[in-house]
Amino acid sequence: MMKHLTKRKLAFVIAAAMGIAGCGSDGKDGEDGAPGEPGPGPNPPTVETSEVTNVEMINHMIEDGQVTFEFQITNEDDLAIIGLEKASAELAAMTENGIARSRDDFEGVQVGGSASESTEGASLTLLENGNYEFIAPMPNVEAGTEGIVRLAVGGSDAIAKSRYIVVSKPENVHTTTTETCQSCHVDYAASHLKHPSYTAIDTEGETDLVAGCMTCHGNVARDDGGYARNTMQKIGHINHQEFEKDFTPTNCYTCHAEPVMNTSIAGNGCSDCHSTDMSESAALLSANSDFDAREFHAKSALIGLDERQTTREEHSTSLSAIYMNDLGNYCTDLTLFKGEEVLDIEALYTAGTLSYASTYLHGYNNKSIVGRESRSYEESYKGDGTKTFCHETLDLQTPQIMASSRVTFNLGTDASYDGVSFTSYSPVTELADLNNVTDYDRRHAVTTDSCTTCHNNETNYHKNGSYVEGGLDCVACHNNGQDRSAKNSAPGFGPMVHSMHWGLGNELSGAKQDEDGNNIANSADRLNAENCVSCHAEGIELDAIPNQYMLSKAYNGGVSGVMTSPIMANCFACHNDSSAQNHMEQNGGELNVPATADWHTESTAESCATCHDTGKSFGIDKFHKFER
């Protein structure tokens, strides 16, 4: 049997027969009077081992009964590797039911295929130093077969296994993307979830998460001729149903960056959630072949997402600087806008459109809210649509004061949770001179979409706890001086968020319970806690954290009158064992020390940033992921 030689291999064989196969360039000519650059020599260096195996695809060909690959491999030092013994490849074929790759024991019509170097009829041949040809027999593949083609090489004791590579895939084969998946998972290959080592890259070295997964988890389940029991649609639609509080899988835009154009209720994905006997829906889809399923679900009465999104996009609120009225009370005016139009708060409240419209008066120091100045007020309407709130007394008498507001649209059965809330912060006013006004400012080290990436249903957590703008609205209640227990999770805003997702509060929150009523850790706990980039996409500067205590009865079983230094409060939310506590306290951190009357003006002694600031020898960036 004659073996077919490609032009590249044939040229190599001829060159070898002429005794010149090993010759390299003799170098480049130099300028007159100057030596030329030396060439690589007749025997470029090669290695037989690697800790990292890099693959550069040269060519691949889908033929009747086989797929042929030509590629070059180098090690971590960019040296060509010889002695490769292992390779494997898969082809998940595009069928009328979507992507599928059958198992060998499937009794129906099989599609796609897989092969390794040990498969009968396979060959793995060194063409020249570092260049190989791998012929992968796949009896069910034809020359015109389209599909996802995946390759991996190496895996012996000497040569490390390469990343899985998506060599090619059809256009528009999936409507989810690596970016949408990794907005939550950040870096699936570095996670502790199911088989992260199968995370694939494309031929340019960029992660191609969805196509890599679909090589096994295609559109067709195992019993119907696919490879895995969980299709990609089931993983997305069903396995994420209980992902997290205030997450809804029917907000399709979260995962589907591209339009979803299914036209049959019995089609891929739809039947995961909908029964196939929904003839009315099936007729609707069939009659509208160009509709986008994402928009269809967003408008669904089941979640009311479209109404909530529209309400949030169209409206905003503002608060005036605090002023004194004729009675000597401290007042602020609340305004509700639709675009630039001022709406009548009184009329909307009377009609039930609004379920809440109120303000809070705060003490303010060093760009931090340090407690409530007053909880009682008199309210009135000015007749121009605005609402006025006046506070007779101040409890804290801080040198600076300001106000926050909450306006809630009643869009659900529970106005505190199902509605859409808006929070505004007034400018900051000097108590000694109310005419001395500056802009409200607070360090907020999370990105705008930090919360809404996962909490995607446009509701508020509770009351004014809107997820938009990185939870900035939550600070009105969860701040340095409010001294809330938050289920004894952690004080303030940052520590509370850390704890509620990955620390003690994660176990205490009760947001999810099993059949026996026991609390279940939330879904964020299953993502890598060190993936801080999910929220802190712009990194963290410990030096920039205000050197200011926060009241911390949440760390003290609900007993008031104690305070904690800020960096320790944040770190202790997750790192709360005795050794971590001792380390923090030895370096100036303080946990639950008695609070003084002027606690918010005192400086702490913690020196955490000296060693742990970003870029330092033991910087937090060495142990936490702040880049994607």
C-alpha positions as CSV (number, residue, x, y, z in Angstrom):
1,M,0.0,0.0,0.0
2,M,1.5,3.3,-1.0
3,K,1.3,6.1,1.5
4,H,0.1,9.5,0.2
5,L,2.7,12.2,0.7
6,T,1.8,15.8,1.0
7,K,3.9,18.3,-1.0
8,R,5.5,19.4,2.3
9,K,6.5,15.9,3.3
10,L,7.6,15.0,-0.3
11,A,9.9,18.0,-0.4
12,F,11.4,16.9,2.9
13,V,12.0,13.4,1.7
14,I,13.6,14.6,-1.5
15,A,15.8,17.0,0.4
16,A,16.9,14.2,2.7
17,A,17.8,12.0,-0.2
18,M,20.0,14.8,-1.6
19,G,21.7,15.1,1.8
20,I,20.7,18.6,2.3
21,A,17.7,18.2,4.6
22,G,19.6,19.5,7.6
23,C,21.1,22.6,6.0
24,G,19.9,25.9,7.2
25,S,20.5,29.5,6.1
26,D,24.1,30.6,5.9
27,G,23.0,34.0,7.4
28,K,22.2,37.4,6.0
29,D,24.6,39.6,4.2
30,G,26.0,42.5,6.2
31,E,26.7,46.0,5.0
32,D,30.0,46.5,3.2
33,G,32.9,46.0,5.7
34,A,30.5,44.6,8.4
35,P,29.9,40.9,9.2
36,G,26.5,39.4,8.4
37,E,24.1,38.0,10.9
38,P,24.7,34.3,11.7
39,G,22.0,31.8,10.5
40,P,20.4,29.2,12.7
41,G,22.9,26.6,11.7
42,P,22.3,23.1,10.2
43,N,20.7,21.6,13.4
44,P,18.3,24.0,15.1
45,P,17.9,23.0,18.8
46,T,15.2,20.6,19.8
47,V,13.9,19.1,23.1
48,E,12.2,15.8,24.0
49,T,10.5,17.2,27.1
50,S,8.1,20.0,28.0
51,E,6.4,21.4,31.0
52,V,4.1,23.5,28.7
53,T,3.3,22.3,25.2
54,N,2.3,25.1,22.7
55,V,0.6,24.1,19.5
56,E,0.6,26.2,16.3
57,M,-1.9,24.9,13.7
58,I,-0.6,24.7,10.2
59,N,-3.5,23.0,8.4
60,H,-6.3,20.5,8.9
61,M,-8.4,18.6,6.3
62,I,-11.7,16.8,6.7
63,E,-11.9,13.9,4.3
64,D,-14.0,10.8,3.9
65,G,-13.4,8.7,7.0
66,Q,-10.7,10.8,8.6
67,V,-9.5,14.2,9.7
68,T,-5.8,15.1,9.0
69,F,-4.0,17.7,11.1
70,E,-0.6,19.3,10.6
71,F,0.9,21.3,13.4
72,Q,4.0,22.5,15.1
73,I,4.7,22.1,18.8
74,T,7.2,24.0,21.1
75,N,7.9,23.9,24.8
76,E,7.9,26.7,27.4
77,D,11.2,28.0,26.0
78,D,9.9,28.1,22.4
79,L,12.1,25.2,21.4
80,A,10.8,22.6,18.9
81,I,9.6,19.3,20.5
82,I,10.5,15.9,19.1
83,G,9.3,12.5,20.4
84,L,5.6,13.3,20.5
85,E,3.7,10.1,21.2
86,K,0.1,11.2,22.0
87,A,-2.6,13.1,20.2
88,S,-6.4,13.1,20.2
89,A,-9.1,14.8,18.2
90,E,-12.9,15.1,18.1
91,L,-15.3,16.3,15.5
92,A,-18.8,17.2,16.7
93,A,-20.9,17.4,13.5
94,M,-23.5,20.0,12.6
95,T,-26.8,18.1,12.0
96,E,-30.4,19.2,11.5
97,N,-30.7,19.0,15.3
98,G,-27.6,21.0,16.0
99,I,-24.1,20.0,17.1
100,A,-23.8,16.3,18.0
101,R,-21.1,13.7,18.5
102,S,-22.2,10.1,19.0
103,R,-20.7,7.6,21.3
104,D,-19.4,4.4,19.8
105,D,-22.1,2.3,21.4
106,F,-25.0,4.4,20.1
107,E,-27.4,2.1,18.2
108,G,-28.8,4.7,15.8
109,V,-27.2,6.7,13.0
110,Q,-23.9,7.9,14.3
111,V,-22.4,11.3,13.6
112,G,-19.1,13.0,14.2
113,G,-16.3,11.0,15.7
114,S,-13.1,10.9,17.8
115,A,-9.7,9.3,17.6
116,S,-6.3,9.1,19.3
117,E,-2.9,7.9,18.3
118,S,-3.9,4.4,19.5
119,T,-7.1,4.2,17.3
120,E,-6.8,1.6,14.6
121,G,-5.6,3.3,11.4
122,A,-4.3,6.4,13.2
123,S,-0.8,7.7,12.6
124,L,1.3,10.4,14.2
125,T,4.3,11.3,12.1
126,L,7.2,13.7,12.7
127,L,7.6,15.6,9.4
128,E,10.5,17.8,10.5
129,N,11.7,19.2,13.8
130,G,8.6,20.1,15.8
131,N,6.2,19.6,12.9
132,Y,3.8,16.7,12.9
133,E,1.0,15.1,10.9
134,F,-1.8,13.4,12.8
135,I,-4.3,11.3,10.8
136,A,-7.4,10.7,12.9
137,P,-9.7,8.0,11.5
138,M,-13.4,8.9,11.9
139,P,-15.6,6.5,9.9
140,N,-18.8,8.6,10.2
141,V,-17.2,11.8,8.9
142,E,-17.4,12.8,5.2
143,A,-15.4,15.3,3.2
144,G,-18.3,17.9,3.5
145,T,-18.9,17.5,7.2
146,E,-19.2,20.7,9.1
147,G,-18.8,20.9,12.8
148,I,-16.6,21.8,15.8
149,V,-13.1,20.3,15.4
150,R,-11.0,19.9,18.5
151,L,-7.4,18.8,19.0
152,A,-5.0,18.1,22.0
153,V,-1.5,16.7,21.9
154,G,1.0,15.4,24.4
155,G,0.2,13.9,27.8
156,S,3.1,11.5,28.3
157,D,5.5,11.5,31.2
158,A,8.0,13.6,29.2
159,I,5.7,15.9,27.1
160,A,3.0,17.8,28.9
161,K,-0.5,17.8,27.4
162,S,-1.4,20.9,25.5
163,R,-4.6,22.9,26.0
164,Y,-7.6,21.7,24.0
165,I,-7.7,23.6,20.7
166,V,-10.9,24.5,18.8
167,V,-9.3,24.1,15.3
168,S,-12.5,25.2,13.5
169,K,-16.2,25.7,14.0
170,P,-19.2,26.8,11.8
171,E,-20.3,30.4,12.0
172,N,-23.1,31.2,14.4
173,V,-22.9,27.7,16.0
174,H,-23.6,29.1,19.4
175,T,-25.2,32.3,20.7
176,T,-23.5,32.4,24.1
177,T,-19.9,33.6,24.4
178,T,-16.8,33.0,26.4
179,E,-17.2,36.6,27.8
180,T,-20.8,36.1,29.0
181,C,-19.9,32.8,30.7
182,Q,-16.7,34.2,32.3
183,S,-18.4,37.3,33.5
184,C,-19.3,35.1,36.4
185,H,-16.9,32.2,36.1
186,V,-14.0,34.6,35.4
187,D,-11.5,31.9,34.3
188,Y,-13.2,28.5,34.0
189,A,-9.8,26.8,33.4
190,A,-8.6,27.9,36.8
191,S,-11.8,27.0,38.6
192,H,-12.7,24.0,40.8
193,L,-15.9,23.2,38.9
194,K,-16.4,20.2,36.6
195,H,-13.4,19.2,34.3
196,P,-11.9,22.7,34.0
197,S,-8.9,21.2,32.1
198,Y,-11.2,20.7,29.1
199,T,-11.5,24.5,28.7
200,A,-10.4,25.1,25.1
201,I,-8.6,27.8,23.3
202,D,-8.8,28.8,19.6
203,T,-5.9,28.8,17.1
204,E,-5.0,32.3,18.2
205,G,-4.6,31.2,21.8
206,E,-7.8,32.9,23.1
207,T,-10.2,31.0,25.3
208,D,-13.1,29.5,23.3
209,L,-15.1,28.2,26.2
210,V,-18.5,27.5,24.6
211,A,-17.3,25.7,21.5
212,G,-14.9,23.6,23.6
213,C,-17.7,22.5,25.9
214,M,-20.0,21.8,23.0
215,T,-17.7,19.2,21.5
216,C,-19.1,16.9,24.2
217,H,-22.1,18.9,25.5
218,G,-23.7,19.7,22.1
219,N,-27.3,20.3,21.2
220,V,-28.2,16.6,21.2
221,A,-28.3,14.4,24.4
222,R,-26.6,11.1,24.6
223,D,-29.7,8.9,24.3
224,D,-30.6,10.7,21.0
225,G,-27.2,10.4,19.5
226,G,-25.1,12.9,21.3
227,Y,-22.1,12.4,23.6
228,A,-23.2,13.8,27.0
229,R,-26.5,13.6,28.9
230,N,-26.4,17.3,29.7
231,T,-26.7,19.4,26.5
232,M,-25.3,22.9,26.5
233,Q,-28.8,24.2,26.6
234,K,-29.7,22.1,29.7
235,I,-26.5,23.4,31.5
236,G,-27.6,27.0,30.8
237,H,-31.3,26.8,31.1
238,I,-31.8,24.1,33.8
239,N,-28.6,23.8,35.8
240,H,-28.6,27.6,36.4
241,Q,-32.2,27.9,37.5
242,E,-31.3,28.3,41.1
243,F,-28.0,30.1,40.5
244,E,-28.5,32.9,42.9
245,K,-31.0,35.2,44.5
246,D,-32.5,37.7,42.1
247,F,-31.0,35.8,39.1
248,T,-33.5,34.7,36.5
249,P,-32.4,32.5,33.6
250,T,-35.2,34.0,31.5
251,N,-33.2,37.2,31.3
252,C,-31.6,35.6,28.2
253,Y,-29.4,38.7,27.5
254,T,-27.2,37.7,30.4
255,C,-25.8,34.7,28.5
256,H,-26.9,35.2,24.9
257,A,-24.8,38.0,23.5
258,E,-26.2,37.1,20.0
259,P,-29.9,36.8,19.0
260,V,-31.6,33.5,19.7
261,M,-33.9,32.7,16.7
262,N,-35.5,29.3,17.5
263,T,-38.7,28.9,15.6
264,S,-40.1,25.7,17.2
265,I,-41.2,25.1,20.7
266,A,-39.9,21.5,20.2
267,G,-36.5,22.8,19.1
268,N,-33.2,22.8,20.8
269,G,-33.4,24.6,24.2
270,C,-37.1,25.4,24.2
271,S,-38.1,21.9,25.3
272,D,-35.8,22.0,28.2
273,C,-38.3,24.4,30.0
274,H,-41.5,24.1,27.9
275,S,-43.6,21.1,27.1
276,T,-43.7,20.1,23.5
277,D,-47.6,20.1,23.4
278,M,-47.8,23.9,23.7
279,S,-49.4,24.1,20.3
280,E,-50.4,27.8,20.6
281,S,-46.8,28.8,21.4
282,A,-45.5,26.6,18.7
283,A,-47.7,28.3,16.2
284,L,-46.6,31.7,17.4
285,L,-43.0,30.8,16.9
286,S,-43.5,29.2,13.5
287,A,-45.3,32.3,12.3
288,N,-42.6,34.6,13.5
289,S,-39.4,33.2,12.2
290,D,-37.4,36.4,12.7
291,F,-38.3,37.1,16.3
292,D,-35.5,37.3,18.9
293,A,-36.3,34.9,21.8
294,R,-34.4,37.1,24.2
295,E,-36.8,39.9,23.7
296,F,-39.7,37.5,23.9
297,H,-38.7,36.3,27.3
298,A,-37.8,39.8,28.6
299,K,-41.4,40.9,28.0
300,S,-42.8,37.8,29.5
301,A,-45.4,38.4,32.3
302,L,-43.6,35.7,34.2
303,I,-40.7,37.9,35.1
304,G,-41.7,41.4,34.0
305,L,-38.1,42.2,33.2
306,D,-39.0,44.5,30.3
307,E,-41.2,46.7,32.5
308,R,-38.5,46.9,35.2
309,Q,-35.8,47.7,32.7
310,T,-37.9,50.4,31.1
311,T,-38.8,51.9,34.4
312,R,-35.1,52.1,35.4
313,E,-34.0,53.5,32.1
314,E,-36.6,56.2,32.0
315,H,-36.5,57.5,35.5
316,S,-34.1,59.2,37.9
317,T,-34.2,61.2,41.2
318,S,-32.3,64.0,42.8
319,L,-32.0,65.6,46.2
320,S,-31.3,69.3,47.0
321,A,-28.6,70.4,49.4
322,I,-29.8,70.6,53.0
323,Y,-31.2,74.0,53.9
324,M,-33.0,75.5,57.0
325,N,-36.7,76.4,56.8
326,D,-38.4,79.2,58.7
327,L,-38.9,76.9,61.7
328,G,-35.2,76.1,62.0
329,N,-35.6,72.6,60.6
330,Y,-33.1,70.9,58.3
331,C,-34.8,70.2,55.0
332,T,-34.1,68.7,51.6
333,D,-36.3,68.5,48.4
334,L,-36.8,65.2,46.5
335,T,-37.4,65.4,42.7
336,L,-38.5,62.5,40.5
337,F,-37.8,62.7,36.8
338,K,-38.9,60.9,33.7
339,G,-36.2,61.9,31.3
340,E,-36.1,65.7,31.9
341,E,-39.8,65.9,32.9
342,V,-40.5,66.4,36.6
343,L,-43.2,64.0,37.8
344,D,-45.7,64.6,40.6
345,I,-44.6,62.4,43.5
346,E,-47.8,63.0,45.4
347,A,-50.0,62.0,42.5
348,L,-48.0,58.9,41.8
349,Y,-48.0,57.9,45.5
350,T,-51.8,58.4,45.7
351,A,-52.3,56.2,42.6
352,G,-50.2,53.4,44.0
353,T,-47.5,53.7,41.3
354,L,-45.0,54.5,44.0
355,S,-44.9,52.4,47.2
356,Y,-42.2,54.5,48.9
357,A,-40.7,58.0,48.7
358,S,-38.6,59.1,51.6
359,T,-35.2,60.6,52.8
360,Y,-32.7,60.0,55.5
361,L,-30.4,62.5,57.1
362,H,-26.8,61.4,57.6
363,G,-23.6,62.5,59.3
364,Y,-20.6,62.6,56.9
365,N,-16.9,62.6,57.5
366,N,-13.8,61.9,55.4
367,K,-15.9,60.8,52.4
368,S,-17.9,58.3,54.5
369,I,-21.4,58.2,55.9
370,V,-21.0,57.9,59.7
371,G,-24.6,57.3,60.9
372,R,-28.1,58.7,60.9
373,E,-28.5,62.3,62.1
374,S,-32.2,62.0,62.3
375,R,-34.9,59.4,61.8
376,S,-38.1,61.5,62.2
377,Y,-39.3,64.2,59.8
378,E,-42.2,66.2,58.6
379,E,-43.1,65.8,54.9
380,S,-45.0,68.1,52.5
381,Y,-45.5,68.7,48.8
382,K,-44.6,72.0,47.1
383,G,-47.1,71.7,44.3
384,D,-44.4,71.5,41.6
385,G,-44.1,67.7,41.8
386,T,-41.4,67.7,44.4
387,K,-41.6,66.4,48.0
388,T,-40.0,68.1,51.0
389,F,-38.6,66.5,54.1
390,C,-37.7,68.5,57.2
391,H,-35.9,67.2,60.3
392,E,-36.4,69.1,63.6
393,T,-33.4,67.8,65.5
394,L,-30.0,66.3,64.8
395,D,-28.8,63.4,66.9
396,L,-25.0,63.2,66.1
397,Q,-24.2,66.8,65.4
398,T,-21.4,65.9,63.0
399,P,-19.6,68.8,61.4
400,Q,-20.9,67.8,57.9
401,I,-24.4,66.5,57.0
402,M,-26.1,65.2,53.9
403,A,-29.2,63.2,52.9
404,S,-30.1,60.1,50.9
405,S,-33.4,59.2,49.4
406,R,-35.3,56.2,48.2
407,V,-38.1,56.2,45.7
408,T,-39.7,52.8,44.9
409,F,-42.0,51.9,42.0
410,N,-44.5,49.3,43.0
411,L,-44.2,46.6,40.3
412,G,-44.8,43.4,42.3
413,T,-46.6,41.8,45.1
414,D,-43.9,42.8,47.6
415,A,-43.1,46.4,47.1
416,S,-40.0,46.3,49.3
417,Y,-38.4,43.6,47.2
418,D,-40.1,43.3,43.8
419,G,-40.2,47.0,42.9
420,V,-37.6,49.2,41.2
421,S,-35.9,51.6,43.6
422,F,-33.9,54.8,43.0
423,T,-31.5,56.3,45.5
424,S,-30.0,59.8,45.4
425,Y,-27.4,61.5,47.6
426,S,-27.5,65.2,48.3
427,P,-24.5,67.5,48.3
428,V,-22.6,67.7,51.6
429,T,-23.3,70.7,53.8
430,E,-21.2,72.2,56.6
431,L,-23.4,72.2,59.7
432,A,-21.8,75.5,60.9
433,D,-22.5,77.2,57.6
434,L,-25.3,75.6,55.4
435,N,-24.2,77.8,52.5
436,N,-20.9,75.9,52.4
437,V,-21.8,73.1,50.0
438,T,-19.6,70.5,48.3
439,D,-20.4,67.4,46.2
440,Y,-21.1,64.1,47.9
441,D,-18.2,61.8,47.3
442,R,-17.4,58.3,48.5
443,R,-14.8,55.8,47.5
444,H,-16.6,53.0,45.7
445,A,-14.0,50.4,44.4
446,V,-16.4,48.2,42.4
447,T,-17.5,48.5,38.8
448,T,-21.0,49.6,37.7
449,D,-22.0,46.1,36.6
450,S,-20.4,44.2,39.4
451,C,-23.7,43.1,41.0
452,T,-26.0,43.1,37.9
453,T,-23.8,40.5,36.1
454,C,-25.3,37.9,38.5
455,H,-28.3,39.6,40.0
456,N,-29.9,40.2,36.6
457,N,-33.6,40.6,37.2
458,E,-33.6,44.4,37.8
459,T,-35.2,44.2,41.2
460,N,-33.7,45.6,44.5
461,Y,-32.4,43.2,47.1
462,H,-34.6,44.9,49.7
463,K,-35.9,48.4,50.2
464,N,-33.4,50.7,48.6
465,G,-30.8,48.0,47.9
466,S,-30.6,48.4,44.2
467,Y,-28.0,46.3,42.4
468,V,-27.2,48.9,39.8
469,E,-23.9,51.0,40.0
470,G,-22.2,48.3,41.9
471,G,-24.6,48.5,44.8
472,L,-23.9,52.1,45.5
473,D,-27.5,52.6,46.7
474,C,-26.9,50.1,49.5
475,V,-24.4,52.4,51.2
476,A,-27.3,54.6,52.4
477,C,-28.0,52.0,55.0
478,H,-24.9,49.8,55.0
479,N,-22.1,52.3,55.8
480,N,-19.4,52.8,58.4
481,G,-21.7,54.2,61.1
482,Q,-25.0,52.5,60.6
483,D,-23.9,49.6,62.8
484,R,-26.2,47.1,61.3
485,S,-26.0,43.4,62.2
486,A,-26.6,42.1,58.7
487,K,-27.3,38.6,60.2
488,N,-24.0,39.0,62.1
489,S,-22.1,38.6,58.9
490,A,-20.0,41.7,58.7
491,P,-20.2,45.5,59.1
492,G,-20.4,48.3,56.6
493,F,-20.8,47.7,52.8
494,G,-17.5,46.0,51.6
495,P,-17.1,43.6,54.5
496,M,-20.8,42.7,54.4
497,V,-20.6,41.9,50.6
498,H,-17.5,39.8,51.1
499,S,-19.0,37.8,54.0
500,M,-22.4,37.4,52.3
501,H,-20.8,35.8,49.3
502,W,-17.8,33.9,50.7
503,G,-17.6,34.3,54.4
504,L,-19.7,33.6,57.5
505,G,-22.7,35.5,56.1
506,N,-22.8,33.1,53.2
507,E,-23.8,30.3,55.6
508,L,-26.1,32.4,57.8
509,S,-28.0,34.3,55.2
510,G,-30.8,31.7,54.7
511,A,-31.3,32.9,51.1
512,K,-31.3,29.3,50.0
513,Q,-32.4,26.3,52.1
514,D,-32.6,22.6,51.6
515,E,-35.6,20.4,52.1
516,D,-35.0,20.3,55.8
517,G,-34.7,24.0,56.1
518,N,-31.0,24.1,56.5
519,N,-29.2,27.1,55.0
520,I,-27.3,26.4,51.8
521,A,-24.2,28.4,50.8
522,N,-25.0,30.6,47.9
523,S,-23.8,30.1,44.3
524,A,-20.9,32.6,44.6
525,D,-19.3,30.2,47.0
526,R,-18.9,27.7,44.1
527,L,-17.2,30.3,42.0
528,N,-13.6,31.0,43.0
529,A,-13.6,33.4,45.9
530,E,-10.2,34.7,44.8
531,N,-11.7,35.9,41.6
532,C,-12.0,39.5,42.9
533,V,-12.0,40.8,39.4
534,S,-15.7,39.9,39.2
535,C,-16.3,43.0,41.3
536,H,-13.0,44.9,41.4
537,A,-12.3,45.0,37.7
538,E,-10.1,48.1,38.2
539,G,-8.1,46.5,41.0
540,I,-7.7,47.5,44.6
541,E,-5.4,50.0,46.3
542,L,-5.2,49.3,50.1
543,D,-3.5,52.7,50.5
544,A,-6.6,54.4,49.2
545,I,-8.9,52.9,51.8
546,P,-9.8,55.7,54.2
547,N,-8.0,55.3,57.5
548,Q,-11.2,55.3,59.5
549,Y,-12.9,52.8,61.8
550,M,-16.3,51.3,61.2
551,L,-18.8,50.3,63.9
552,S,-18.9,46.5,64.0
553,K,-21.6,44.9,66.2
554,A,-22.0,42.5,63.3
555,Y,-18.6,41.0,64.3
556,N,-19.6,41.0,68.0
557,G,-22.8,39.0,68.1
558,G,-25.0,42.1,67.8
559,V,-23.5,44.0,70.8
560,S,-23.2,47.7,70.0
561,G,-20.4,50.1,71.0
562,V,-17.4,48.5,69.3
563,M,-15.4,49.4,66.2
564,T,-13.0,47.6,63.8
565,S,-10.2,49.0,61.6
566,P,-11.3,49.1,57.9
567,I,-8.8,46.8,56.1
568,M,-9.1,44.2,58.9
569,A,-12.9,44.4,58.6
570,N,-12.8,43.6,54.9
571,C,-10.2,40.8,55.1
572,F,-11.7,39.2,58.3
573,A,-15.0,38.9,56.4
574,C,-13.4,35.9,54.6
575,H,-10.2,35.2,56.5
576,N,-11.7,34.7,59.9
577,D,-9.7,31.9,61.6
578,S,-7.6,32.6,64.6
579,S,-4.2,32.6,62.8
580,A,-5.5,35.2,60.3
581,Q,-6.9,37.3,63.2
582,N,-3.6,37.2,65.1
583,H,-1.6,38.2,62.0
584,M,-3.9,41.2,61.4
585,E,-3.8,42.3,65.0
586,Q,0.0,42.0,65.2
587,N,0.2,44.5,62.3
588,G,-2.1,47.1,63.8
589,G,-5.5,45.7,62.9
590,E,-8.2,46.1,65.5
591,L,-11.4,44.0,65.9
592,N,-14.3,45.0,68.1
593,V,-12.4,47.5,70.3
594,P,-14.5,49.9,72.4
595,A,-15.8,52.8,70.3
596,T,-15.1,56.3,71.4
597,A,-17.6,59.2,71.1
598,D,-15.6,60.5,68.1
599,W,-14.7,57.1,66.6
600,H,-15.2,58.4,63.0
601,T,-12.5,61.0,63.4
602,E,-9.8,58.8,64.9
603,S,-7.0,57.2,62.8
604,T,-6.2,53.5,63.0
605,A,-2.7,51.9,63.4
606,E,-3.1,49.1,60.9
607,S,-0.2,48.8,58.5
608,C,-1.6,46.1,56.1
609,A,-0.8,48.1,52.9
610,T,2.9,48.1,53.7
611,C,3.2,44.5,52.6
612,H,-0.2,43.7,51.0
613,D,-0.9,46.6,48.7
614,T,-1.1,45.8,45.0
615,G,2.4,45.4,43.6
616,K,4.1,44.7,46.9
617,S,6.0,41.5,47.6
618,F,3.0,40.0,49.4
619,G,0.4,42.1,47.6
620,I,-3.2,40.9,47.4
621,D,-2.8,40.6,43.7
622,K,-0.4,37.7,44.3
623,F,-3.2,35.7,45.9
624,H,-6.3,37.1,44.4
625,K,-7.2,37.5,40.7
626,F,-7.7,41.1,39.6
627,E,-7.3,40.6,35.9
628,R,-9.3,38.6,33.4
